[in-house]
Structures are given as structure tokens and as C-alpha cells.
Amino acid sequence: MKNKIFALFLVLTFILTSGAGCASTVPPSSVKPITLTYWRVYDDEDAFATIIANYQKIHPYITIQYKKFRYDEYEKELINALAEDRGPDIFSIPSSWLSEYQNKITPLPAQLTLVYPVVKGTIKKTTVAELRTTPSLSLKDLKNNFVDIVYNDTVLSKNGASAIYGLPLYMDTLAMYYNTDLFNNAGISGPPQYWNAEFQQDVKRLTKLNSQGNIVQAGVALGGSANIQRPQDILSLLMMQNGAVMMDNGTVMFQSIPPGSAQNYNPGLEALRFYTDFSNSAKDVYCWNSNLPNSLTMFEQGNLGIMFDYAYDLPTIRAAAPKLNFSIAKMPQIQGNAKLVNYANYWLETVSAKSKNINEAWDFIQYETSQDQVQNYLKIAKKPTALRALINSQVNDLDIGVFADQVLTTQSWYRGNNPIAAENALQEMIDLTVKNTKDINQTINQGASKVQQTIQ
């Protein structure tokens, strides 16, 4: 296969269209085939087939070897492989893992040097190998091309220098799934826009208990931890929408009263109280407990009115419940707040520090995440874009339009060098508050302390 690719390189003719850069001709015989190994989760290879084929037309000596893993096995295999020098050239990680993996990553160099086939001559045409150096995506380009959160998450500093450590193929956002039939039966004409009294009234109208007081139909999946999809993300969003400062100069702040706020109002604590009220049997919005099925399962079964989730679970719902009548709406906001706040969940493509083909690996990542090429991936994967230029082309899409419409207002927050531990601390805060609402101050302080340990 490699010989065929190399032969193709020798006979390929193509018109030079790349940006300006330094170039020099090298003997074709000196060009050796390169194989880039690429590790990811979730997406099958067909999501990248067109992109890889297009890339190999430009770089026929480069082969992309794609490998898909299950999420539950991925990190362990990745860490072991990198430690044993058998890891991939390119790998994908959640954006929240980037700081944890910083020392295992080679950041994007300021410029890349690669071999290109170039046609020389007018009457007698020959193909030669040209060694060309071109500038990489700059920090300014990153800020201009991608939505704001990408710059904030992917630019890290090391030894006083800032660099790009990863690039996204997409940008998923937390949205509201709701059961249209249950809404119709309850006389609710549409999804609530705000976390206000109307939202709470809708939840009460959607909730049904049997004669023993057990929940048989839940108004909303809020209040719990283990049986709710991404509870830590929902709680984080509520905190940020409510005005909590999650982190400031490396210090966890979500348990504190922000400067300039009313001294008797703690937005992080009140968000935690609001979230857990839905699991408090003493509250009239009570509709959730730990005995219920997972929120995704309950929604698929038609027994859940509202669920907050990402676009990535949409195919799962469609496959499990093809006859389920549901819709998707934007996340509720705080009524009266001028600034919209939404929550992001996305992965980054990056290059191993141990790769022997850093230039080629980063060149492919820049290529696959570019506007012209990433559309092939987004169409197959059915995911919202991270590129500003593509948002308008997605907002009217029946499946991902809502998610795409929120990407410009997405936020996240730094969760230290052990993001999983930080997420566990948030979930523990939820569980402890559900068990004992009187100790909510102590609970949120303990949670913040545990997250702070991941920063240190």
C-alpha cells in the first residue's frame, strides 16, 4: 500500500494553491512514506473518509491510520501507550482534560515544513518534490475563526510562552429535550424560556405520582446525580447563569459571594439549592429521586417531561425510541439577564509530544478542522460547528440547529489537573445537599475545597 502511495506521489499533478511560504526542491527519491496514527472515541472512520482522501491528494506520501476506542477503555489505553512509546501521533481528548495532558502534547508550531508534489515545466511537465514552509494558524486566527470559548480553552502557557494545544472539530452545547406529547397532555403550549415560576409550574403539571407516592412521570430530570445525564454540567451552568464566579486566578470561587454582589446572596449556593429542590420531597416541585431510572432511559420510555442533554445523545434517543414525539429547545436562562450563558462540551484534536511526525500531524489537524473540510465531518457526525463562519448554515437544521444557535454564548471553567475529580466533587455536593439541605453552606465549601486540590 505504501509503495502505491509513493508511486502516486511521483505521478501526481496538481496546481499549487497553498499560501505563500519558503520552498525548495528536493529529489523525489528522498521522500519517504509516513503513517500517522490517529486515536479517537465515538466516531467511526467513515466520518473522516472524505477528509482523509482529500488530504492524501495533496500529501500522497502520508497515510492516516484511524483507530476508534470505547470511552471506558480509551484513557487507560492512551496513557499506557504514551508511556510505552507506542502511542498515536494524533489523539482526541475532552477540552477539560487539556491542562492535565499538557506535558504529553506538542503545541502547534509557529510554522510547518512539509513536502508537496509540484508540477514543473510548460511543454514537458514533470512532478518534483517541493519542501515548503508555511505559517501555522496564529492566535489571532484562532480567535477570529472559532467561537470565543475555543481560544480560552486551547491556548495554554508554558515557560512564559502561549501556544495552541488543540483544535476542535465541533462544539456541542447543553440544550432542553422535551416530550411534546406530555406537554400537550398537560396543556403546556411550549418549552419554558426561563428558570422562573412558569418553569416550576410546568414541572409540577408534568409530574405524576401513584397512590403510594412514587414518581411514575417526572416533570424534569433535576436534583439528582448518578441517574442524570451530566449533572455537574447542569449545576455549573446554573451557577454561571446565576452570576457565580467559578474560578479567579487559580482560586475556586463558586462558593463565595462575588465582589459587588449583595452581601446576603451567594449565587453558587442558591444555584445548588435550586437544583436540589427537585429532589426534595418537602418542596412542591419534587419530581426526582435516586430510585428512578437514568434520565436518558426515562426520557426514551416517555416518562420524563424535560431532560437537559447534548446533541451527541440525539442518535441514541432516535434509535431507542423511534416513535417518541419530542422536540429540542434552547436552555432556559435567568429572566432579566441581558447576557446569555450556555454550556459547552467538546473534544480537541492534538499531537503527542512523542510523535516523530509533528509537522505532518499538526498539518492534518489544521486541515481537518478548516472550514472547507470540517463540513464533511459535521454532516456525517451531526454535530454543531465550532467555526463562526458555519453557524448560520446550521441554525435551521432540524436536528442540531438549537445546539448550533447556542455556540456563540457557551462558557466553561477550568477544573484543574484532574477534571474527573472536580466533576466528582460537584456530584458529591449534589448528593450531600439532597440528604441534608441544612448543611448546604458546609457542603458547598467542602466541594470547592476538593476542586481547589485539583488546581494545586
SULBELGI-V59606 format. One record per residue. N is the residue number from 1. PHI is phi as a letter, one per 30 degrees, with the letter a starting at -180 (* if undefined). OMEGA is omega in whole degrees, -180 to 180 (NA if undefined). D_FIRST is the distance of its C-alpha to the first C-alpha in whole Angstrom. Layout:
BEGIN
n phi omega d_first
N PHI OMEGA D_FIRST
N PHI OMEGA D_FIRST
END
This chain:
BEGIN
n phi omega d_first
1 * -180 0
2 d 180 4
3 d 179 5
4 d 179 5
5 d -180 6
6 d 177 9
7 d 178 10
8 d 177 11
9 e -176 13
10 d -176 15
11 c -176 16
12 d 172 16
13 b 179 20
14 a -177 21
15 d -176 25
16 d -178 26
17 b -175 27
18 d 179 27
19 d -176 30
20 d 177 32
21 a 178 31
22 d -178 31
23 b 174 28
24 b -178 28
25 d 178 25
26 b 179 23
27 d 178 22
28 e -178 18
29 d -179 17
30 d -178 18
31 d -180 16
32 c 178 13
33 d -180 10
34 b 174 12
35 c 176 11
36 c 176 14
37 c -172 16
38 b -178 18
39 c 179 21
40 b 177 23
41 b 172 26
42 i -173 27
43 d 174 25
44 d -176 22
45 d -178 18
46 d 178 19
47 d -178 22
48 c -174 19
49 e -178 17
50 d 180 18
51 d -180 19
52 d 179 15
53 d 179 14
54 d -180 17
55 d -178 16
56 d 172 13
57 d 179 15
58 d -178 17
59 b -175 15
60 d 179 11
61 d -179 11
62 c 175 11
63 c 178 9
64 c 180 12
65 c -173 12
66 c 178 15
67 b -180 18
68 c 179 21
69 b 168 24
70 d -178 28
71 e -175 30
72 d 179 33
73 c -167 30
74 d -172 28
75 d 180 31
76 d -180 31
77 d -180 27
78 d -179 27
79 d 179 30
80 d -179 29
81 d 179 25
82 d 180 27
83 d -177 29
84 c 178 27
85 h 175 25
86 b -177 22
87 d -179 22
88 d 172 20
89 d -178 20
90 c 175 21
91 b -177 24
92 c 178 26
93 b 173 30
94 e -178 33
95 e -179 35
96 d 180 38
97 c -168 36
98 d -180 35
99 d 178 38
100 d -176 37
101 c -172 34
102 e -178 35
103 d 178 34
104 c -174 31
105 c 168 30
106 c -179 29
107 d -180 31
108 d 178 29
109 d -179 30
110 d 177 32
111 b -177 30
112 b 178 26
113 c -179 25
114 b 176 21
115 c 177 19
116 b 171 19
117 d -177 19
118 b 178 22
119 d 178 24
120 c 176 27
121 j 179 29
122 c 180 31
123 d 178 32
124 c -175 29
125 c 176 26
126 b 178 23
127 c 179 21
128 b 178 21
129 c -178 20
130 c 176 23
131 d -171 23
132 b 176 25
133 c -178 28
134 b 179 29
135 d 177 31
136 d 173 30
137 e -179 32
138 c 176 35
139 d 177 38
140 d 177 40
141 d -180 37
142 e -179 36
143 d -177 40
144 d -173 40
145 d -175 37
146 c 178 37
147 d -168 40
148 e -173 42
149 d -178 41
150 d 178 37
151 d -178 39
152 d -175 41
153 d -169 39
154 c 180 36
155 c 180 38
156 c 180 39
157 c 175 41
158 b -178 40
159 h 176 42
160 i -179 44
161 c 178 41
162 c -179 40
163 a 178 36
164 d -176 34
165 c 178 32
166 a 177 30
167 b -177 30
168 c 171 30
169 c -174 28
170 a 177 32
171 b 180 35
172 d 180 37
173 b 178 41
174 d -178 43
175 b -176 45
176 c 171 48
177 c 177 47
178 b -178 50
179 d -175 51
180 d 180 53
181 d 179 55
182 d 176 56
183 d -180 57
184 d -179 59
185 d -180 61
186 d -180 62
187 i 179 63
188 c -171 61
189 d -178 60
190 a -178 57
191 d 178 55
192 d 180 57
193 c -173 56
194 b 174 58
195 d -174 58
196 b -179 62
197 d 179 65
198 d 177 63
199 e -179 60
200 d 177 62
201 d 178 64
202 d 179 61
203 d -180 60
204 d -180 63
205 d -179 63
206 d -175 60
207 d 178 61
208 b 177 62
209 c 177 64
210 d -176 65
211 d 178 69
212 d -180 68
213 i 179 66
214 d 180 63
215 d 177 60
216 c 174 59
217 b -176 57
218 c 179 56
219 d -179 57
220 a 175 54
221 d 176 52
222 b 174 53
223 j -178 55
224 c -177 53
225 b -172 50
226 d -175 48
227 c 177 48
228 b 178 47
229 d 175 44
230 h -178 44
231 d -180 47
232 d 177 47
233 d 180 45
234 d 179 48
235 d 178 51
236 e 179 49
237 d 178 49
238 e 179 53
239 d -177 54
240 d 177 52
241 d -177 54
242 d 176 57
243 j 179 57
244 d 172 56
245 c -175 55
246 d -175 52
247 a 177 51
248 b 179 53
249 h 176 52
250 i 179 50
251 c 177 53
252 d -173 53
253 b -170 56
254 d 178 55
255 c -173 58
256 c 174 61
257 d -178 63
258 d 177 61
259 e 179 63
260 i 180 65
261 d 175 65
262 e -172 68
263 d 179 69
264 c -178 70
265 b 178 66
266 c -174 63
267 d 179 60
268 d -180 58
269 d -179 60
270 d 176 61
271 d 177 58
272 d 179 57
273 d 179 61
274 d -178 60
275 d -174 56
276 d 178 58
277 e -177 61
278 d 174 59
279 c -179 59
280 c -176 63
281 d 178 65
282 d -179 68
283 c -179 66
284 d 176 67
285 c -179 63
286 e -179 62
287 a -175 59
288 b 172 57
289 a -174 57
290 d -180 55
291 d -178 55
292 d 175 53
293 d 174 50
294 e -175 47
295 e 179 48
296 d 178 44
297 d -178 45
298 d 177 49
299 d 179 48
300 d 180 46
301 d 179 49
302 i -177 51
303 c -179 53
304 b -178 52
305 d -175 54
306 b 176 52
307 b 178 48
308 c -174 47
309 a -178 43
310 c 179 40
311 d -175 38
312 d 179 35
313 c -179 37
314 d 177 38
315 d 179 35
316 d 180 37
317 d -179 40
318 d -179 39
319 d -177 37
320 d -176 40
321 b -175 43
322 d -179 42
323 c -179 46
324 d 180 47
325 c -178 49
326 b 178 48
327 b -180 47
328 b 180 46
329 b 179 48
330 d 177 48
331 d 174 49
332 e 179 53
333 b 175 55
334 d -177 58
335 d -180 60
336 j 177 62
337 d -179 59
338 d -176 58
339 c 175 55
340 d 177 52
341 b 176 50
342 b -172 47
343 b -175 44
344 c 173 41
345 b -178 38
346 a 180 34
347 c -180 31
348 b 175 30
349 c -175 26
350 b -173 26
351 c 180 25
352 d 177 25
353 d -179 27
354 c 179 25
355 d 176 22
356 c -177 21
357 b -174 19
358 d -179 23
359 d -179 22
360 d -179 19
361 d 180 20
362 d 177 23
363 d 179 22
364 d 179 20
365 d 177 23
366 d -179 25
367 d -176 23
368 d -180 23
369 c 179 26
370 d -175 28
371 e -176 30
372 d -173 28
373 c -174 25
374 d 178 26
375 d 177 28
376 d 179 25
377 d -176 25
378 d -179 29
379 d -179 29
380 d -177 27
381 d -179 28
382 h 180 32
383 b 179 33
384 d -177 35
385 d 172 34
386 c -178 35
387 c 180 35
388 e -173 38
389 d -176 37
390 c -176 36
391 d -177 39
392 d 180 41
393 d -178 38
394 c -170 38
395 d 179 42
396 c 178 43
397 d -176 40
398 d -177 41
399 d -171 39
400 c -177 38
401 e -179 41
402 d -179 44
403 d -180 41
404 d -178 40
405 d -178 43
406 c -169 44
407 d -178 41
408 d -177 44
409 c -180 46
410 d 174 44
411 b 172 45
412 b 176 44
413 b -177 45
414 d -177 44
415 c 172 44
416 i -177 44
417 d 176 41
418 b -175 42
419 d 179 41
420 d 177 41
421 d 178 45
422 d 178 46
423 d 178 45
424 d 179 47
425 d 178 50
426 d 179 50
427 d 178 50
428 d 176 52
429 e 179 55
430 d -177 55
431 d -179 55
432 d 179 58
433 d 177 60
434 d -179 60
435 d -176 61
436 a -178 64
437 d -178 64
438 d -178 67
439 c -174 65
440 d 177 63
441 d 179 64
442 d -178 63
443 d -177 60
444 d 177 58
445 d 178 59
446 d 179 58
447 d 179 54
448 d 179 54
449 d 179 55
450 d 176 52
451 d 180 50
452 e 179 51
453 d 178 50
454 d 177 47
455 d -177 47
456 d NA 49
END
